[in-house]
């Protein structure tokens, strides 16, 4: 049994289709994600362009990644999500939803009366999403002392038990996945990362948005300096923001390829083992410290919206890495999952789309395993990876 934990903000996604003119009138940069107050969220939800066609879907970046992973992975993978919700109907709805998706809810409840976090996703006709988030109760998970025992720091030892179950007596963890919004509460996130590492886990981090990279550069730098992050996910915009914040020298009018290469190099130099950069219609580019490189193309499909696409991309890549697949196969799983997400409204796939994605990902992993066995001169098994 592999244990995977996620840490992030349990957010109720509110999806609304709007015209570009609304973003211009509100002064919003397309594709961004900015925190707002509960009062500002109420004002936005009351806008006629928004209020008329809202769809509510329990989400949040890390939770979406875990829901995708749980829906695609073999039954031998156990997935749990840590966050804080309000003592309200939305919090109850959230708990029920992720449980139905195969994710164990390790959800704390606010004791101040704060509401469960909400994210307004404004989707324009080109499928781009622009987000405004009122974190409310989620902000109250801010101290290492609040973390549940599964991610609590292990007790001190006399003999130095090392990684794995160690002195805590708890089973090892395969992975802790953190969303970039955790950088706003970096002490809590770093404590969880250290605790997971003490139980044998790799740590992955999704940079979330170019605003997060710019606003939390000092916090991200501290995690990189301590070498707490093994796997980083970002898109091309976030890679550019990282290069700018880090002062990486790029040629004037550098193109996407140069930005991606520079981001890869910068992160590898700081101890990150694997970096996967999604590039929208250009697919993705990935690189690992062992010298492996991978590119995968995105399928040409009609884009309904991009809500959840990056999270499904991350789910697919993580599934490949946890399955022991090559970096190339893992990248292909990510692009396949991301492509499925852009064909669906919101951050959840319907039953038919999910079944098709499971089959596609299973085929990628089976082919990769067969190729690896063939390279070793072993017999190729006839049964592909089973998914539920």
Buried (B, 14 or more C-beta within 10 A) or exposed (E): EBBBBBBBBBBBBBBBBBEBEBBEEBEBEEBBBBBBEEEBBEEBBEBEBBEEEEBEBBBBBBBBBBBBBBBBBBEEBBBBBBBBBBBBEBBEBBBEBBEEBBBBBBBBBBEEEBBBBBBBBBBBEEBBBBBBBBBBBBBBBBEBEBBEEBBBBBEEEEEEBEEBBBBBEBBBBBBBBBBBBBBBBBEBBBBBBBBBBBBBBBBBBBBBBBBBBEBBBEBBBBBBEEEBBBBBBBBBBBBBBBBBBBEBEBEEEBEBEBBBBBBBBBBBEBBBBBBBBBBBEBBBBBBBBEEBEBBBBBBEEEBBBBBBBBBBBBBBBBBBBBBEBBBBBBBBBBBBBBBBBBBBBBBBBEEEBBEBBBEBBBBBBBBBBBBBEEEEEEEEEEEBBEBE
